[in-house]
Amino acid sequence: MSQPIAKPSRFYFPILLGCAALLAGLLALPASRSALAEPISGEQSRPSGAPSAGKDDTAATLSVQVNVVNVFASVRDKKGNLVPDLTKEDFTLSEDGRPQNIGYFTKETNLPLTLGLLVDTSLSQRRVLDQERSASRAFLDQMVRENTDKAFIIHFDREV
């Protein structure tokens, strides 16, 4: 008697979860880079009323000059379709509520991809590990271009 096979979407859930986590981290990078555009010092970054750490505060000063910050964006309409024909004028950019000039605007459609998969290999998944493996392999074969893209896999059970 053959064993029933679960719906494929169940096997893609751990993959999609990992991709979502990776995407969230990548989207946070441009924001953190833009935060470096203004000088930071130990005195300015300490909340008012916070105790001073002593005379070493002046040695902990960091000043960074940033000329360009890359902000990557994909825009989808209400139906989830990509909107490919946007121009510089369709975007506004602000930092701390202040409008910023968009100096360069290009449409990139063939950028290298860095992709991470998070795969559940816990005991609750033991019956479907082969299907998870097959689904992961098929997904990577379709998404990752040789000599262009990079991928990594993280599995977890009781520990990562």
Backbone as ProteinMPNN parsed JSONL, in Angstrom:
{"seq_chain_A": "MSQPIAKPSRFYFPILLGCAALLAGLLALPASRSALAEPISGEQSRPSGAPSAGKDDTAATLSVQVNVVNVFASVRDKKGNLVPDLTKEDFTLSEDGRPQNIGYFTKETNLPLTLGLLVDTSLSQRRVLDQERSASRAFLDQMVRENTDKAFIIHFDREV", "coords_chain_A": {"N_chain_A": [[0.842, -1.174, 0.0], [0.65, 2.149, -0.916], [2.138, 5.102, 0.455], [0.419, 8.064, 1.423], [0.999, 11.161, -0.226], [1.941, 14.341, 0.8], [0.719, 17.678, 0.09], [2.588, 19.641, -2.243], [3.08, 22.31, -1.462], [3.455, 22.25, 1.273], [6.041, 21.338, 1.607], [7.514, 23.37, 0.582], [7.209, 25.37, 2.398], [9.175, 25.601, 4.605], [11.318, 26.418, 3.033], [10.39, 28.783, 1.865], [10.044, 30.258, 4.202], [12.685, 30.551, 5.078], [13.701, 32.031, 2.922], [12.178, 34.353, 3.153], [13.104, 35.331, 5.607], [15.777, 35.821, 4.965], [15.462, 37.738, 2.946], [14.279, 39.818, 4.409], [16.42, 40.509, 6.046], [18.254, 41.365, 4.088], [16.914, 43.557, 3.031], [17.082, 45.278, 5.14], [19.692, 46.089, 5.109], [20.312, 48.347, 3.27], [19.087, 50.427, 4.727], [20.567, 50.435, 7.09], [23.024, 51.159, 6.078], [22.516, 53.767, 5.184], [22.209, 54.993, 7.59], [24.763, 55.357, 8.414], [25.603, 57.628, 7.163], [25.673, 60.026, 8.521], [27.81, 61.679, 10.87], [28.852, 59.877, 13.769], [29.125, 59.944, 17.23], [30.414, 59.091, 20.46], [29.357, 60.752, 22.489], [27.104, 61.973, 21.246], [25.456, 59.828, 20.647], [24.624, 58.788, 23.048], [21.878, 58.414, 25.22], [20.12, 61.188, 26.739], [20.95, 61.996, 30.038], [22.186, 59.618, 30.527], [24.837, 57.877, 32.1], [28.271, 58.89, 31.899], [30.948, 57.166, 30.313], [33.467, 57.823, 30.892], [36.753, 59.295, 30.195], [37.41, 57.971, 27.849], [35.445, 58.201, 25.943], [35.805, 60.068, 23.852], [37.643, 58.79, 22.253], [36.118, 56.901, 21.0], [34.899, 57.817, 18.707], [33.263, 57.839, 15.602], [33.346, 58.65, 12.258], [31.865, 58.934, 9.161], [31.914, 59.34, 5.679], [29.558, 59.261, 3.233], [28.852, 58.829, -0.106], [27.143, 57.606, -1.937], [24.279, 55.612, -1.587], [22.996, 52.502, -2.112], [19.75, 51.503, -2.91], [17.718, 48.902, -3.24], [14.801, 47.907, -4.94], [11.757, 46.193, -5.482], [8.72, 46.425, -7.061], [5.319, 45.731, -6.656], [2.002, 45.354, -7.937], [-1.479, 45.613, -6.798], [-2.413, 43.095, -7.347], [-0.239, 41.521, -7.124], [1.533, 41.423, -9.21], [4.627, 42.171, -10.845], [5.751, 45.529, -11.313], [7.096, 46.85, -13.992], [7.761, 49.239, -15.345], [8.614, 51.61, -14.025], [9.847, 54.872, -13.185], [12.402, 57.211, -12.128], [10.983, 59.375, -11.148], [8.756, 58.225, -10.031], [9.35, 57.558, -7.467], [9.916, 58.487, -4.063], [12.273, 59.546, -1.704], [13.292, 59.578, 1.615], [15.055, 60.596, 4.551], [15.049, 60.326, 7.929], [12.71, 61.828, 7.856], [13.362, 63.879, 6.147], [13.419, 64.978, 2.808], [15.321, 63.332, 0.272], [17.701, 63.562, -2.368], [17.492, 61.688, -5.338], [20.082, 60.491, -6.847], [21.069, 58.686, -8.789], [19.496, 56.406, -10.949], [18.632, 53.28, -11.932], [17.459, 50.484, -13.809], [17.722, 47.308, -12.846], [17.871, 44.06, -13.896], [19.131, 41.672, -13.89], [20.675, 40.961, -11.68], [23.137, 39.443, -9.501], [22.173, 36.745, -7.401], [21.808, 36.032, -3.989], [20.964, 33.447, -2.03], [19.24, 31.909, 0.606], [18.306, 28.884, 2.172], [16.159, 27.635, 4.6], [15.726, 24.764, 6.243], [13.589, 22.465, 7.718], [14.562, 19.835, 9.577], [13.723, 18.322, 11.638], [12.471, 15.773, 13.924], [9.723, 15.674, 13.542], [9.447, 15.94, 10.863], [10.485, 13.705, 9.696], [9.288, 11.739, 8.063], [9.002, 13.004, 5.657], [11.417, 13.918, 4.758], [12.871, 13.129, 2.469], [11.263, 14.17, 0.427], [11.441, 16.876, 1.086], [14.146, 17.283, 0.593], [14.237, 16.767, -2.171], [12.506, 18.777, -3.112], [13.911, 21.051, -2.287], [16.272, 20.788, -3.774], [15.23, 20.915, -6.403], [14.166, 23.497, -6.366], [16.513, 25.056, -5.965], [17.921, 24.324, -8.294], [16.329, 25.539, -10.217], [16.441, 28.244, -9.519], [19.08, 29.179, -9.007], [21.79, 30.417, -10.763], [24.598, 29.094, -12.353], [27.927, 30.074, -11.616], [27.124, 32.692, -11.202], [25.134, 33.215, -9.232], [24.716, 32.709, -5.651], [24.18, 30.311, -3.088], [22.985, 29.083, 0.056], [22.379, 26.585, 2.53], [20.595, 26.019, 5.451], [19.957, 23.818, 7.988], [17.659, 22.761, 10.479], [16.923, 21.235, 13.605], [16.761, 20.269, 16.663], [18.718, 22.04, 17.151], [20.381, 24.621, 15.269]], "CA_chain_A": [[0.0, 0.0, 0.0], [1.506, 3.331, -1.015], [1.958, 6.12, 1.478], [-0.089, 9.303, 0.816], [1.985, 12.232, -0.375], [1.382, 15.636, 1.181], [0.726, 18.704, -0.951], [3.93, 20.212, -2.397], [3.251, 23.584, -0.778], [3.931, 21.989, 2.625], [7.484, 21.173, 1.571], [8.13, 24.648, 0.241], [7.06, 26.315, 3.488], [10.462, 25.935, 5.238], [12.149, 27.135, 2.065], [9.866, 30.143, 1.779], [10.322, 30.909, 5.468], [14.092, 30.953, 5.046], [13.859, 33.095, 1.93], [11.588, 35.564, 3.714], [14.017, 35.836, 6.63], [16.941, 36.358, 4.276], [15.04, 38.957, 2.269], [14.101, 40.858, 5.42], [17.757, 40.952, 6.425], [18.86, 42.113, 2.987], [16.24, 44.844, 2.903], [17.518, 46.127, 6.237], [21.048, 46.574, 4.848], [20.394, 49.728, 2.78], [18.714, 51.341, 5.795], [21.682, 50.557, 8.017], [24.082, 51.909, 5.395], [22.187, 55.187, 5.16], [22.39, 55.507, 8.939], [26.174, 55.706, 8.555], [25.889, 58.835, 6.402], [25.912, 61.129, 9.431], [28.831, 61.346, 11.858], [28.374, 59.306, 15.017], [30.129, 60.029, 18.28], [29.961, 58.514, 21.712], [28.555, 61.718, 23.218], [25.848, 62.228, 20.574], [24.61, 58.645, 20.581], [24.18, 58.407, 24.38], [20.642, 59.077, 25.622], [20.326, 62.215, 27.747], [20.86, 61.474, 31.391], [22.957, 58.386, 30.657], [26.135, 58.154, 32.715], [29.432, 58.908, 31.015], [31.852, 56.042, 30.531], [34.787, 58.327, 31.243], [37.444, 60.063, 29.185], [37.594, 57.183, 26.639], [34.359, 58.481, 25.003], [36.294, 60.786, 22.672], [38.362, 57.845, 21.418], [35.142, 56.03, 20.355], [34.195, 58.597, 17.69], [33.281, 57.288, 14.25], [32.83, 59.59, 11.28], [31.853, 58.282, 7.86], [31.397, 60.118, 4.568], [28.916, 58.379, 2.27], [28.429, 59.558, -1.305], [26.048, 56.908, -2.603], [23.677, 54.481, -0.89], [22.14, 51.741, -3.023], [18.475, 51.024, -2.38], [17.117, 48.011, -4.228], [13.357, 47.798, -4.722], [10.872, 45.53, -6.435], [7.38, 46.956, -6.807], [4.227, 44.881, -7.131], [0.683, 45.968, -7.878], [-2.39, 44.988, -5.837], [-2.605, 41.688, -7.708], [1.014, 40.81, -6.912], [2.352, 41.426, -10.417], [5.716, 43.151, -10.866], [5.53, 46.738, -12.094], [8.428, 46.996, -14.578], [8.001, 50.474, -16.096], [8.717, 52.75, -13.124], [10.957, 55.797, -13.415], [12.909, 57.922, -10.955], [9.923, 60.271, -10.666], [7.748, 57.441, -9.324], [9.845, 57.269, -6.128], [10.389, 59.54, -3.164], [13.219, 59.003, -0.738], [13.506, 60.494, 2.733], [15.841, 60.09, 5.671], [14.625, 61.049, 9.127], [11.653, 62.765, 7.471], [13.862, 64.906, 5.219], [13.533, 64.472, 1.43], [16.675, 63.142, -0.244], [17.811, 63.552, -3.823], [17.843, 60.416, -5.967], [21.111, 60.895, -7.802], [21.208, 57.702, -9.855], [18.356, 55.499, -11.012], [18.757, 52.308, -13.01], [16.661, 49.268, -13.71], [18.588, 46.13, -12.879], [17.029, 42.875, -13.983], [19.934, 40.462, -13.951], [21.641, 41.029, -10.595], [23.445, 38.169, -8.853], [21.267, 36.386, -6.32], [22.297, 35.266, -2.853], [19.746, 32.818, -1.561], [19.391, 30.974, 1.712], [17.187, 27.992, 2.47], [16.064, 27.154, 5.963], [15.009, 23.499, 6.078], [13.239, 21.778, 8.961], [14.945, 18.419, 9.554], [13.385, 17.779, 12.954], [11.812, 14.468, 13.921], [8.356, 15.792, 13.032], [9.526, 15.939, 9.404], [11.271, 12.54, 9.253], [8.622, 11.007, 6.98], [9.001, 13.775, 4.406], [12.746, 14.471, 4.505], [13.242, 12.909, 1.067], [10.53, 15.148, -0.383], [12.053, 18.184, 1.37], [15.424, 17.301, -0.121], [13.932, 16.879, -3.605], [11.939, 20.106, -3.357], [15.003, 22.02, -2.134], [17.161, 20.638, -4.929], [14.527, 21.423, -7.586], [14.091, 24.946, -6.213], [17.844, 25.618, -6.226], [18.239, 24.126, -9.715], [15.575, 26.513, -11.005], [16.691, 29.632, -9.133], [20.488, 29.563, -8.909], [22.556, 30.338, -12.002], [25.982, 28.711, -12.111], [28.941, 31.12, -11.772], [26.546, 34.024, -11.018], [24.42, 33.299, -7.967], [25.229, 31.932, -4.519], [23.119, 29.792, -2.231], [23.393, 28.308, 1.223], [21.288, 25.84, 3.162], [20.701, 25.827, 6.902], [18.917, 22.9, 8.471], [17.476, 22.831, 11.922], [16.087, 20.278, 14.309], [16.778, 20.856, 17.992], [19.701, 23.124, 17.028], [20.661, 24.988, 13.871]], "C_chain_A": [[0.888, 1.237, 0.0], [1.138, 4.352, 0.051], [1.426, 7.392, 0.829], [0.981, 10.376, 0.808], [1.301, 13.549, -0.044], [1.476, 16.606, 0.01], [2.114, 19.336, -1.045], [4.13, 21.507, -1.63], [3.765, 23.396, 0.645], [5.455, 21.9, 2.663], [8.192, 22.487, 1.256], [8.047, 25.64, 1.389], [8.386, 26.611, 4.188], [11.384, 26.715, 4.302], [11.7, 28.583, 1.981], [10.136, 30.917, 3.058], [11.77, 31.4, 5.512], [14.342, 32.08, 4.078], [13.313, 34.408, 2.463], [12.509, 36.175, 4.764], [15.253, 36.458, 5.996], [16.604, 37.675, 3.597], [14.868, 40.095, 3.257], [15.457, 41.392, 5.87], [18.43, 41.765, 5.343], [18.219, 43.471, 2.806], [16.652, 45.799, 4.007], [18.902, 46.71, 5.98], [21.095, 47.99, 4.301], [20.04, 50.742, 3.862], [19.87, 51.522, 6.771], [22.842, 51.312, 7.378], [23.783, 53.398, 5.4], [22.348, 55.794, 6.544], [23.837, 55.912, 9.171], [26.527, 57.017, 7.873], [26.185, 60.018, 7.305], [26.981, 60.722, 10.442], [28.188, 60.84, 13.144], [29.473, 59.499, 16.041], [29.549, 59.443, 19.55], [29.047, 59.456, 22.478], [27.183, 61.895, 22.581], [24.919, 61.033, 20.623], [24.09, 58.219, 21.94], [22.891, 59.134, 24.704], [20.913, 60.107, 26.703], [20.12, 61.606, 29.125], [21.65, 60.186, 31.585], [24.321, 58.716, 31.24], [27.26, 58.078, 31.686], [30.344, 57.742, 31.347], [33.252, 56.515, 30.895], [35.432, 59.02, 30.067], [37.693, 59.277, 27.895], [36.519, 57.447, 25.599], [34.855, 59.166, 23.736], [37.052, 59.855, 21.73], [37.404, 56.954, 20.628], [34.335, 56.767, 19.28], [34.368, 57.952, 16.321], [32.651, 58.305, 13.312], [32.968, 58.966, 9.904], [31.268, 59.222, 6.824], [30.843, 59.154, 3.533], [28.441, 59.21, 1.093], [27.221, 58.931, -1.97], [25.587, 55.751, -1.716], [22.764, 53.788, -1.886], [20.889, 51.283, -2.294], [17.828, 50.198, -3.485], [15.634, 47.868, -3.908], [12.717, 47.012, -5.849], [9.472, 45.984, -6.08], [6.353, 46.035, -7.432], [2.917, 45.646, -7.023], [-0.206, 45.206, -6.897], [-2.627, 43.517, -6.117], [-1.331, 40.869, -7.543], [1.914, 40.754, -8.13], [3.443, 42.481, -10.318], [5.352, 44.327, -11.754], [6.883, 47.117, -12.7], [8.75, 48.382, -15.14], [8.059, 51.716, -15.212], [9.937, 53.587, -13.469], [11.359, 56.439, -12.09], [11.822, 58.793, -10.325], [8.829, 59.535, -9.902], [8.137, 57.163, -7.867], [10.117, 58.558, -5.368], [11.253, 58.858, -2.119], [13.399, 60.025, 0.363], [14.321, 59.787, 3.8], [15.515, 60.951, 6.873], [13.605, 62.131, 8.785], [12.086, 63.856, 6.505], [13.986, 64.31, 3.821], [14.992, 64.396, 0.994], [16.637, 63.109, -1.764], [18.165, 62.14, -4.298], [18.813, 60.755, -7.089], [21.228, 59.967, -8.999], [20.0, 56.789, -9.801], [18.546, 54.575, -12.199], [17.833, 51.14, -12.743], [17.603, 48.086, -13.878], [17.701, 44.896, -12.903], [17.818, 41.574, -13.93], [21.011, 40.455, -12.863], [21.928, 39.645, -10.035], [22.533, 37.967, -7.638], [22.04, 35.666, -5.24], [21.071, 34.755, -2.133], [20.048, 31.858, -0.429], [18.127, 30.165, 1.906], [17.274, 27.559, 3.918], [15.17, 25.926, 5.929], [14.824, 22.829, 7.435], [13.571, 20.296, 8.821], [14.655, 17.758, 10.897], [12.637, 16.456, 12.814], [10.391, 14.529, 13.375], [8.318, 15.741, 11.503], [10.178, 14.678, 8.847], [10.617, 11.778, 8.108], [8.729, 11.729, 5.64], [10.369, 14.37, 4.071], [13.185, 14.268, 3.057], [12.537, 13.906, 0.152], [11.072, 16.555, -0.158], [13.347, 18.331, 0.581], [15.188, 17.501, -1.619], [13.399, 18.267, -3.953], [13.021, 21.182, -3.269], [15.93, 21.986, -3.341], [16.515, 21.218, -6.191], [14.445, 22.942, -7.546], [15.429, 25.599, -6.534], [18.24, 25.468, -7.694], [17.541, 25.158, -10.591], [16.025, 27.942, -10.75], [18.149, 30.072, -9.244], [21.193, 29.343, -10.241], [24.016, 30.063, -11.671], [26.912, 29.873, -12.448], [28.382, 32.53, -11.635], [25.962, 34.171, -9.618], [25.097, 32.443, -6.899], [24.044, 31.479, -3.682], [23.733, 29.082, -1.036], [22.154, 27.658, 1.819], [21.591, 25.731, 4.64], [19.598, 24.865, 7.293], [18.826, 23.052, 9.976], [16.617, 21.67, 12.404], [15.965, 20.781, 15.735], [17.739, 22.042, 18.034], [19.87, 23.435, 15.554], [21.989, 24.386, 13.477]], "O_chain_A": [[1.785, 1.354, 0.834], [-0.011, 4.447, 0.484], [1.928, 7.782, -0.225], [1.778, 10.477, 1.741], [0.215, 13.839, -0.546], [2.223, 16.377, -0.941], [2.756, 19.547, -0.016], [5.243, 21.786, -1.184], [4.438, 24.278, 1.178], [6.085, 22.332, 3.628], [9.349, 22.678, 1.633], [8.742, 26.656, 1.368], [8.711, 27.785, 4.361], [12.144, 27.575, 4.748], [12.52, 29.5, 2.021], [10.428, 32.112, 3.006], [12.041, 32.525, 5.932], [15.113, 32.994, 4.373], [13.913, 35.462, 2.253], [12.68, 37.394, 4.809], [15.722, 37.506, 6.441], [17.382, 38.627, 3.668], [15.27, 41.223, 2.974], [15.62, 42.598, 6.055], [19.105, 42.752, 5.638], [18.9, 44.438, 2.466], [16.58, 47.015, 3.826], [19.255, 47.729, 6.575], [21.865, 48.796, 4.823], [20.637, 51.817, 3.91], [20.128, 52.635, 7.23], [23.567, 52.03, 8.067], [24.687, 54.211, 5.597], [22.599, 56.993, 6.663], [24.109, 56.734, 10.046], [27.662, 57.478, 7.997], [26.89, 60.938, 6.889], [27.056, 59.556, 10.831], [27.126, 61.309, 13.553], [30.641, 59.243, 15.747], [28.332, 59.318, 19.691], [28.058, 59.011, 23.061], [26.185, 61.962, 23.298], [23.701, 61.208, 20.639], [23.2, 57.372, 22.01], [22.799, 60.343, 24.493], [21.831, 59.933, 27.505], [19.215, 60.797, 29.334], [21.769, 59.71, 32.714], [24.902, 59.747, 30.897], [27.201, 57.302, 30.732], [30.499, 57.371, 32.511], [34.129, 55.698, 31.176], [34.777, 59.307, 29.066], [38.153, 59.868, 26.918], [36.644, 56.974, 24.469], [34.364, 58.867, 22.647], [37.098, 60.107, 20.526], [37.83, 56.307, 19.671], [33.207, 56.377, 18.98], [35.472, 57.571, 15.933], [31.537, 58.769, 13.555], [34.05, 58.521, 9.52], [30.231, 59.839, 7.065], [31.578, 58.318, 3.008], [27.711, 60.185, 1.27], [26.367, 59.636, -2.508], [26.402, 55.01, -1.168], [21.86, 54.411, -2.443], [20.964, 50.74, -1.191], [17.442, 50.725, -4.528], [15.254, 47.726, -2.746], [13.087, 47.148, -7.015], [9.08, 45.931, -4.915], [6.489, 45.611, -8.579], [2.743, 46.48, -6.135], [0.248, 44.269, -6.24], [-3.005, 42.769, -5.215], [-1.331, 39.663, -7.792], [2.957, 40.102, -8.093], [3.218, 43.561, -9.772], [4.73, 44.163, -12.804], [7.738, 47.654, -11.994], [9.92, 48.673, -15.39], [7.591, 52.778, -15.622], [10.934, 53.075, -13.979], [10.718, 56.222, -11.061], [11.758, 58.925, -9.103], [8.049, 60.168, -9.19], [7.345, 56.595, -7.115], [10.495, 59.576, -5.947], [10.984, 57.729, -1.709], [13.632, 61.203, 0.092], [14.286, 58.565, 3.937], [15.685, 62.17, 6.837], [13.633, 63.221, 9.357], [11.266, 64.674, 6.088], [14.591, 63.251, 3.656], [15.793, 65.277, 1.304], [15.653, 62.677, -2.363], [19.034, 61.483, -3.724], [18.413, 61.243, -8.146], [21.465, 60.429, -10.116], [19.532, 56.437, -8.718], [18.613, 55.029, -13.341], [17.475, 50.85, -11.601], [18.204, 47.901, -14.937], [16.867, 44.713, -12.016], [17.232, 40.491, -13.925], [22.13, 39.997, -13.097], [21.068, 38.766, -10.083], [22.179, 38.922, -6.946], [22.844, 34.781, -5.535], [20.236, 35.536, -1.678], [21.003, 31.083, -0.498], [17.017, 30.689, 1.816], [18.336, 27.165, 4.4], [13.983, 26.032, 5.62], [15.776, 22.651, 8.195], [12.939, 19.585, 8.041], [15.271, 16.751, 11.247], [12.225, 16.074, 11.719], [9.902, 13.552, 12.809], [7.257, 15.521, 10.919], [10.402, 14.59, 7.64], [11.319, 11.222, 7.263], [8.559, 11.106, 4.592], [10.472, 15.231, 3.197], [13.811, 15.155, 2.477], [13.139, 14.426, -0.787], [11.157, 17.343, -1.1], [13.606, 19.373, -0.022], [15.863, 18.309, -2.256], [13.79, 18.858, -4.96], [13.047, 22.111, -4.076], [16.324, 23.029, -3.864], [17.168, 21.927, -6.957], [14.631, 23.605, -8.566], [15.485, 26.575, -7.281], [18.829, 26.38, -8.274], [18.099, 25.603, -11.594], [15.997, 28.769, -11.661], [18.417, 31.235, -9.548], [21.199, 28.237, -10.782], [24.6, 30.722, -10.811], [26.71, 30.572, -13.441], [29.097, 33.49, -11.923], [26.258, 35.132, -8.908], [25.926, 31.582, -7.194], [23.035, 32.177, -3.581], [24.843, 28.553, -1.104], [21.031, 28.127, 1.63], [22.706, 25.392, 5.035], [18.432, 25.08, 6.96], [19.789, 23.422, 10.647], [15.718, 21.197, 11.709], [15.133, 21.65, 16.0], [17.585, 22.942, 18.861], [19.545, 22.617, 14.693], [22.434, 24.561, 12.343]]}, "name": "protein", "num_of_chains": 1, "seq": "MSQPIAKPSRFYFPILLGCAALLAGLLALPASRSALAEPISGEQSRPSGAPSAGKDDTAATLSVQVNVVNVFASVRDKKGNLVPDLTKEDFTLSEDGRPQNIGYFTKETNLPLTLGLLVDTSLSQRRVLDQERSASRAFLDQMVRENTDKAFIIHFDREV"}
